[in-house]
Amino acid sequence: MPAVTGKLAAASLALALIAASASTASAQKKYDTGATDTEIKVGNIMPYSGPASAYGVIGKTEEAYFRMINAEGGINGRKINFISYDDGYSPPKTVEQARKLVESDEVLLIFNSLGTPPNSAIHKYMNSKKVPQLFVATGATKWNDPKEFPWTMGWQPNYQSESIIYAKYILKNHPNAKIAVLYQNDDYGKDYLKGFKDGLGSKAASMIVVEESYEVSEPTIDSHIVKLKATGADVFFNISTPKFAAQAIKKNAEIGWKPLHFLNNVSAQIGSVIKPAGFENAQDIISSIYLKDPTDPQWKDDAAVKAWNGFLDKYYPEANRADFNVMYAYIVSQGLVRVLKACGDDLTRQNVMKQAASLKDVELIGLLPGVKINTSPSDFAPISQLQLMRFKGESWERFGDVINGDVSG
């Protein structure tokens, strides 16, 4: 009898150990709504229709990228279920789609939703629901506010970072400049202007000789350009959207005003701005960039651009490879995959934000050499580095070092 009892006791102990180890294993896995052993639900909102529909290619590229990730085995064995809706760039529609994603589809997070007005419309909702609004596709500085909005994080260099970089360049190379600023009279224009003044610091008051604003409802900004020239300024900071940027470049040439011209990155497109304004009128304009232009011959044999082309060949062959947005989407998708992998088996919304706020010197395929992703619990601006570029002939040429325009703190 004692031998049998001993065997029973041993068997009981073995069963208890198995149960304990199973419960430890299951305890290590933590899930919030939107994540299971097999799936991670990721929500997305894009303007596939409406006035900003050109940006819809971002959502299409992301969908293709996650298809690739799933085909390669997913993230820690889990497949991404990417649910992307159209909001037509209409904030009320964005609210409707965000509610659908969070309350009906029950996604773990909303990723890279596009545009400042749309994201502003769901900013408070996402934070009240404590659902990550991660890597938003807009350059507004307000997404870097972890204290007030701990569930929202930006992605690309923000407008203030960019204008700080221009200011640093001017202070170093043109310390006696007389600067004329043209800006769009809204949050976007004022964001750029604030960063520029912060970058110039105590010199802002003496160096900026005129600040001229325009309304988006104006048919032309010609009269503003004439006014700026009359000040005798020799540096021009052009904070305008594409239509007005093209007008400014053209008018400068017409009236023979040839200042050192800084053009904000949002209007640095060759097709929609430079070409209509005339290549001959845009020579030596300075702007900035942080990702590789796949159409630039210098990247012809670059491993990153080859990987990007390979991905498109297989998963999105119809993509327009000259569209910067395709490379943008490829890079930000890598960022999300990096965060989700780091979450391991703790796929809670809190851990998603914790990992997103713990990125240190991360290099992603497609970023310019030297540009790295950095975040911390007090800094929700992943990219704050840019390289200056100058327009020559019919293309942009990068020059100088990668510059940091960090505005955290």
Buried (B, 14 or more C-beta within 10 A) or exposed (E): EEEEEEEEEEEEEEEEEEEEEEEEEEEEEBBBBBBBEEBBBBBBBBBBBBEBBEBBBBBBBBBBBBBBBBEEEBBBEBBBBBBBBBBBBBBEBBBBBBBBBBEEBBBBBBBBBBBBBBBBBBBEBBBEBEBBBBBBBBBBBBBBBBEEBBBBBBBBBBBBBBBBBBBBBBBEEBEEBBBBBBBBBBBBBBBBBBBBBBBBEEBBEEBBBBBBBBEEEBEEBBEBBEBBBEEEBBBBBBBBBBBBBBBBBBBBBEEEBEBBBBBBBBBBBBEBBBEBBEBEBBBEBBBBBBBBBBBBEEBEEBEBBBEBBEBBEEBBEEBEBEBBBBBBBBBBBBBBBBBBEBBBBBBBBBBBBBBBBEBEEBEBBBBBEEBBBBBEEEBBBBBBBBBBBBBBEEBBEBEEEBBBBBBBE
